[in-house]
Amino acid sequence: MRAVFLPSVALLALLGPASAQTRAVPESRAQVQLSFAPVVKIAAQSVVNVYGARVEKTRRSAGMDEFFRRFFGDVPNAPGNRTQRSLGSGVVVDASGLVVTNHHVIADMTEVKVSLSDNREVEAEIVLRDPRTDLAVLKLKPIGGLKPVEIGDDDALEVGDIVLAIGNPFGVGRTVTQGIVSGLARTNVGVSDYGYFIQTDAAINPGNSGGALVDMQGRLIGINSAIFSKSGGSVGIGFAIPAGMVKMVVASAKAGAKAMRRPYLGATLQLVSQDLAEGLGLDRPTGALVSAVRDRSPADVAGLKRGDVILEVDGRAIDDPDAFGWRFALHGTSGEVPLTVNRGGTRRTVTLKLQPAPELPARDLVTVRGRSPFAGVTVANASPALAEELQLEATEGVVVTEVEETSVAGRLGLQKGDLILAINGDKVASTRDLDRMARAGASLWRITINRGGQVMTTVLGG
């Protein structure tokens, strides 16, 4: 039996009085046909397929290297090389050739190509990578006839609104699925640092990542990013990054930034539990509790204090720290923004200056060599900017920014983001301190690090 979808107004007209409901008959084709084709024609021409590739050379002996050069040449697909590939979707957002996709689609990829809706294939350059938002911006080589999508207002969305997901699931080709907005402001999804998603039951499957979620006017209201599934296929719980963040990422790319520019708060926030809400005089657990304020930071200058609960950002209510991070990030790095806070049971407004996190001291990157447990790590001086970038609590000391996989440090388990506090009881205040201590050598190494807020000390032989 074929299902017939009717527009709601036509449906009400057909139903008429209760006594006539079983006798109602459609009077025109318009009353029995509902199609999303006009919306798809508007939006689908902006959706592209994104192909990423990275060639990894595997280890070979010198003799084998000479053999392969002689018979195959030093080509990417020669035996002994391995090519990693990824497939996803993207959306043309600017006539100059800017395409937005998910960061995880092109993560670690060195070669990217884009297939347009008219099947033209174009090479693309990755101009912005932002793993914290799980967004990336590509720049296509000059080409005409691009159809950028109109970016809509995700704040106007309501639960129950009809939406379409457009992408390339499982690599089968451009596909459109329909559903509704199932939820808004979803947090704790675990996809990006800015956990604030549109939830939809429109079918989203592998390959849809980076594709468009559009409204009934064909406007982009989200970038399809993740699904909740135990099987790997769609079960009706999909998540999209709201269009507001897409606008910010695109603006950063146009300004020449390599990652999205974020405003600096200079405070540590935590979730408000039911018990905390009662103690703070709130009628329900909501907002973001200020648990610490850094000296001379924008939060400090604005007058935020430990124990304040931030309830609103520029008049928009927030439920938790994730929601604050989202709303705050959308205001950029210039001007001011009003924050509504609860302090001791009284609501008040503080005005925060918007500015990027300062990079003081300078990073002064150092890669440690020689014979020590730190051989193979690259370290930087911690600063508010680096703390924001790596999501660290500390803004002083020395931070591991990179670890060579096969190095001594890599084998010992040092990780990106580790804060090296002390060596043999001596404080490590700068990258030059660490380099000097590592070069000096020791018969015994007592190393203290901070990993994710947990301080650990280990002892190693020299």
HELIX and SHEET records of a PDB file:
HELIX    1   1 SER A    8  LEU A   15  1                                   8    
HELIX    2   2 ALA A   18  ARG A   23  5                                   6    
HELIX    3   3 ARG A   29  GLN A   31  5                                   3    
HELIX    4   4 ALA A   37  ALA A   43  1                                   7    
HELIX    5   5 ALA A   44  SER A   46  5                                   3    
HELIX    6   6 ALA A   62  PHE A   72  1                                  11    
HELIX    7   7 HIS A  103  ILE A  106  1                                   4    
HELIX    8   8 ASP A  154  ALA A  156  5                                   3    
HELIX    9   9 PRO A  169  GLY A  171  5                                   3    
HELIX   10  10 ALA A  243  LYS A  254  1                                  12    
HELIX   11  11 GLN A  274  LEU A  280  1                                   7    
HELIX   12  12 PRO A  298  ALA A  302  1                                   5    
HELIX   13  13 PRO A  321  ALA A  329  1                                   9    
HELIX   14  14 PRO A  384  LEU A  390  1                                   7    
HELIX   15  15 VAL A  408  LEU A  412  1                                   5    
HELIX   16  16 THR A  431  ALA A  440  1                                  10    
SHEET    1   A 7 VAL A  47  LYS A  57  0                                        
SHEET    2   A 7 ASN A  81  ASP A  94 -1                                        
SHEET    3   A 7 LEU A  98  ASN A 102 -1                                        
SHEET    4   A 7 LEU A 135  LEU A 140 -1                                        
SHEET    5   A 7 GLU A 121  ASP A 130 -1                                        
SHEET    6   A 7 GLU A 111  SER A 115 -1                                        
SHEET    7   A 7 VAL A  47  LYS A  57 -1                                        
SHEET    1   B 7 ILE A 162  GLY A 167  0                                        
SHEET    2   B 7 THR A 175  ARG A 186 -1                                        
SHEET    3   B 7 PHE A 197  THR A 200 -1                                        
SHEET    4   B 7 GLY A 238  PRO A 242 -1                                        
SHEET    5   B 7 LEU A 220  ILE A 227 -1                                        
SHEET    6   B 7 ALA A 212  VAL A 214 -1                                        
SHEET    7   B 7 ILE A 162  GLY A 167 -1                                        
SHEET    1   C 4 ALA A 267  LEU A 271  0                                        
SHEET    2   C 4 ALA A 288  VAL A 293 -1                                        
SHEET    3   C 4 VAL A 309  VAL A 313 -1                                        
SHEET    4   C 4 ARG A 316  ALA A 317 -1                                        
SHEET    1   D 5 ALA A 267  LEU A 271  0                                        
SHEET    2   D 5 ALA A 288  VAL A 293 -1                                        
SHEET    3   D 5 VAL A 309  VAL A 313 -1                                        
SHEET    4   D 5 GLU A 336  ARG A 343 -1                                        
SHEET    5   D 5 THR A 346  LYS A 353 -1                                        
SHEET    1   E 5 VAL A 366  THR A 367  0                                        
SHEET    2   E 5 VAL A 377  ASN A 381 -1                                        
SHEET    3   E 5 VAL A 398  VAL A 403 -1                                        
SHEET    4   E 5 LEU A 419  ILE A 423 -1                                        
SHEET    5   E 5 ASP A 426  LYS A 427 -1                                        
SHEET    1   F 6 VAL A 366  THR A 367  0                                        
SHEET    2   F 6 VAL A 377  ASN A 381 -1                                        
SHEET    3   F 6 VAL A 398  VAL A 403 -1                                        
SHEET    4   F 6 LEU A 419  ILE A 423 -1                                        
SHEET    5   F 6 LEU A 444  ARG A 451 -1                                        
SHEET    6   F 6 GLN A 454  GLY A 461 -1                                        
END                                                                             
